[in-house]
Every structure is written in C-alpha cells, then in structure tokens.
Amino acid sequence: MGIIMEEVTVDDRGRILIPKEIRDRLGLKPGSGARLEVERGRLIITPPLSPEEFIRSMEGCIKEGKPTIDPLKLKELWKQSTHQQ
C-alpha cells in the first residue's frame, strides 16, 4: 500500500472532505466512525478499533505492579470501542 497525499480545505465549521480513494482504502463508509489523533503536529485519521482489536491492544496491560498503559488512555480506547457496537 503506497502513500497517498492530498491537499484538502477546512471549511468554516472545521470540516474536511476525505477524498474517496482514501475513504475506500481505509474502509470508511457514510455514518462510520473514525479516530483522530494528533502526533508531533500531524493529524492522523484511522478507522475505529474493532472490539477484537481493542481486546488485543489491552492484552498484557493488566499485571501486578505498575500499569503498562495510562488509565486515561485505556478509558478513551474503551469509549471508542463501545461506540462502534
């Protein structure tokens, strides 16, 4: 899968149109959710986690001692996964 780069315009309500080719590659359908993340000054748009992906991402994070994941991040991941169902 190669890199696709598109210039888009932000409208007066903060919306952008994700080009069809990109929506198709990510499997984004009308009414589906998407995750937005800001990382090092970049906006990253990804499809939402499936319940199976959420469970896999949590494997091994609950152990004795200090948690290996920030509890607030865990809460946010849980919230995102439950909105998909």
ZIFEN-V164469 format. One record per residue. N is the residue number from 1. RES is the residue in one letter. D_LAST is the distance of its C-alpha to the last C-alpha in Angstrom with 2 decimals. Layout:
# ZIFEN-V164469
n:N res:RES d_last:D_LAST
n:N res:RES d_last:D_LAST
This chain:
# ZIFEN-V164469
n:1 res:M d_last:28.31
n:2 res:G d_last:30.63
n:3 res:I d_last:30.21
n:4 res:I d_last:29.66
n:5 res:M d_last:30.90
n:6 res:E d_last:30.86
n:7 res:E d_last:32.37
n:8 res:V d_last:30.32
n:9 res:T d_last:31.24
n:10 res:V d_last:29.49
n:11 res:D d_last:30.03
n:12 res:D d_last:31.26
n:13 res:R d_last:27.76
n:14 res:G d_last:26.66
n:15 res:R d_last:24.74
n:16 res:I d_last:25.30
n:17 res:L d_last:24.86
n:18 res:I d_last:23.46
n:19 res:P d_last:25.79
n:20 res:K d_last:24.56
n:21 res:E d_last:25.72
n:22 res:I d_last:23.65
n:23 res:R d_last:20.45
n:24 res:D d_last:21.15
n:25 res:R d_last:21.84
n:26 res:L d_last:18.60
n:27 res:G d_last:16.51
n:28 res:L d_last:15.59
n:29 res:K d_last:15.20
n:30 res:P d_last:15.78
n:31 res:G d_last:12.94
n:32 res:S d_last:10.98
n:33 res:G d_last:10.82
n:34 res:A d_last:13.58
n:35 res:R d_last:14.98
n:36 res:L d_last:18.53
n:37 res:E d_last:20.97
n:38 res:V d_last:24.70
n:39 res:E d_last:26.84
n:40 res:R d_last:30.62
n:41 res:G d_last:30.80
n:42 res:R d_last:28.36
n:43 res:L d_last:25.08
n:44 res:I d_last:22.58
n:45 res:I d_last:19.66
n:46 res:T d_last:17.15
n:47 res:P d_last:13.91
n:48 res:P d_last:10.93
n:49 res:L d_last:10.71
n:50 res:S d_last:8.84
n:51 res:P d_last:8.29
n:52 res:E d_last:11.77
n:53 res:E d_last:13.26
n:54 res:F d_last:12.37
n:55 res:I d_last:14.08
n:56 res:R d_last:16.92
n:57 res:S d_last:17.46
n:58 res:M d_last:17.93
n:59 res:E d_last:20.34
n:60 res:G d_last:23.74
n:61 res:C d_last:23.02
n:62 res:I d_last:23.81
n:63 res:K d_last:27.49
n:64 res:E d_last:30.62
n:65 res:G d_last:32.09
n:66 res:K d_last:30.72
n:67 res:P d_last:26.99
n:68 res:T d_last:26.49
n:69 res:I d_last:23.69
n:70 res:D d_last:23.89
n:71 res:P d_last:21.99
n:72 res:L d_last:21.00
n:73 res:K d_last:19.51
n:74 res:L d_last:17.58
n:75 res:K d_last:16.30
n:76 res:E d_last:15.29
n:77 res:L d_last:13.50
n:78 res:W d_last:11.57
n:79 res:K d_last:10.77
n:80 res:Q d_last:9.68
n:81 res:S d_last:7.37
n:82 res:T d_last:5.67
n:83 res:H d_last:5.66
n:84 res:Q d_last:3.79
n:85 res:Q d_last:0.00
